[in-house]
């Protein structure tokens, strides 16, 4: 899952980003509305965590534009106001969910996860192929009934390959979807992650490298 956190309080934004990264999400951060909208237009985010009162460009305007231009991106709106009228106004702009400040981090993570599942609602709840079974809700992977322990990034790569259902997925696509904007596009991060994932899945090998094209399960 790729998430954009748009929040002008640096401490809050960076704390949320760190926490979501620990949960396995690829997270970018924007501290003003103009930057948030530019990033939302440039990248395919599953979820936008959006503070309503942003400098430069108001969160309402960001919400309205993302809802219109990127309807597949789910929006969780944050605000210091808790009145019903304020929540209704935010939802009317196109937000999918609403969370008042201060908030419990565990609740924010749960809401982001729920929105991420809604963004991917067309796919099966459990992904299976070649004896591999991946359950995103339980964050569990088995191969022929054997549990496979994966890091969050290995899990995310395997999930993307299972979603492709036998089609080749390029390293660039994996990098774009599963790592944040700070990753070096020329790094060998994807290749190394795939190598470790292949080893953990065991024999016979089912994760194929398609030379010059990418990877296929």
PyMOL commands that set and color helices and strands:
alter all, ss='L'
color gray80, all
select helices_A, chain A and resi 10-22+33-42+59-69+84-92+105-119+152-163+171-178+189-201
alter helices_A, ss='H'
color red, helices_A
select strands_A, chain A and resi 2-6+26-30+47-51+74-79+97-100+126-129+132-135+140-143+146-147+208-210+214-216
alter strands_A, ss='S'
color yellow, strands_A
deselect
rebuild
show_as cartoon
